[in-house]
Amino acid sequence: MRVLLCTEFYHDRGGAYAAALDSEWLLRSRGHEVVPFAARHPGNLTTPFAEHFVSYRELQSILRRRRYGAALGAALRAVYSMEAYRLLRKVIAVVRPELVHVHNYAYHLSASVFAAARDAGVPAVHTLHDYKLLCPQLSMLRHGTLCERCAGRRFYNCVRYRCVEGSATASAVAALQNCALRGTNLVANSVRAYVCPSAFMRAKAVAGGLPEPLLHCVPNFVRLAEQHAALGTASGRRFLYAGRLVPEKGLGTLLRATELVPEAELVVAGEGPLRAQLEALAPQNVRFLGSVSRARLAELYSDFVAVVVPSEWYENCSLTVLEAFAAGRCVVAADVGGLPEQVRHGHTGLLFPPGDAKALAECLRRLVARPEAAAGMGHEARQVARTRYSPEVHYARLERLYRSLA
């Protein structure tokens, strides 16, 4: 099958971008032809289709410069890009895909990718990596607090509360995007199926008005062969956080918890806008590694007793959890979003209420005191990765969905 894969950028920026590239690898490994469509970027992977990619622009910096003509043009392109529509129609005409799979599209590709697929008569599948169709700000957070005020297509609340970077202009652009996507029924008239990586995401999508029969639960997967299984008992005092350093990831809670457990050591692998602030707040038993590649991270897991995922937003299907499981490491996770679907308390890790530093500290103490229990949960986690989150399981579900549409 020939699949046209849409992702805003064609390189690994973590999260949804990593999942899109994993999906491309999986489809190619099973004999499918995959054609990427994205925005141009110096970090993109090499592909002969790059000449058809959409122009790159830094929307937020344009808006901050207050050059109103340029800002208006950039905002309109973010809502509906005629360039992306024209280029995607051209690619579809040349490649003749049997299916278009849209992973992410915000700002550079815009809602126009759905219209291009519809007008070309090609069925579109959309993976719900985030909550964009329900929340203009993507994460269902309002200045760090879980929020569902935009439910029922009340997207004006995004502007009212300046949910995007505290900016009325950026929030208005995001809200207009949602009006184009949902208010005009563009998505409803274009998308033949939605891939939900978690049951939690599916439930939120149903509650948000997306058609339940079109919502298919297909969790992310992890390549076990690329993870170094670390099934022995590691040092019972070292914990790993791997991910972006952004507010919704709960790093503040994690630092406070680590300070309450001075016998533990926390290593933070990742970059983000909060790094300087977090380093200033961090107790002495915390060390920052900076950016670490996925390949290098896979080699590091054996040094840690557990991986911590302290998120304070509705995580979908965490790749960090899956990679820890594949490496034979248990996970200490916030009981929020799709995380409790992945982490079974007392079996593959421990759960704690999101934002509760004392409860998280108790989880860390428990594993410090009983590293053999952590090793046992890590062994069970590895089995779960093999039986529930393998490439084979994911492909069987995705290929069945593709065949039903193409």
JOKA-V356657 format. One line per field, one symbol per residue. ss: DSSP state (2 for helix, 1 for strand, 0 for the rest). psi: psi as a letter, one per 30 degrees, with the letter a starting at -180 (. if undefined). burial: 1 if it has 24 or more other C-alpha atoms within 12 Angstrom, else 0. Layout:
ss: ???
psi: ???
burial: ???
//
This chain:
ss: 0111111110000022222222222222200011111110000000022222010000222222200222222222222002222222222222200011110000000002222222200001111100000000000011001100000000022222000000022222222222222220022222111111002222222220000222111000000222000000000001111100002220222222222000001111100000222222200001111100022222222220011110000000002222222200011111000022220010001111000022222222222220222222222222222222002222222222222220
psi: kjkjjkkekhljglbeeeeeeeeeeeeefgglkkklkalkkffllkkfgffglkkkkjeeeeeffhjeeeeeeeeeeeejjeeeeeeeeeeeeeeilfkkjjdlfkdeeaffeeeeeeffgkkkkkkifageffjffefhkjhfkkkhfgkghifffeeeghfjggkeeeeeeeeeeeeeeeeggeeefekfkkkjfleeeeeeeefggkjeffjkjjlllkjeffkjkifljlkgfklkkjakileffgeeeeeeeeffifflkkkjjlllfgeeeeeffklfgkkkfakkleeeeeffeffkflkkihkglikdjkeeeeeeefghklkjlkikbfefeejjkfegakklkkfjeeeeeeeeeeeefifeeeeeeeeeeeeeeeffgleeeeeeeeeeeeefe.
burial: 0111111111101111111111111110000011111111000100001101111110110010000000100111111111111111111100111111111111111111111111011111111111111111111111010111111010111110111110001111111111111100011101111111111111111101110001111111111100111111111111111111111111111111111110111111111101100110011011110000010011011111111111111111111111111111111111111111111111111111111110111111111100111111111111111101111101101110110010
//
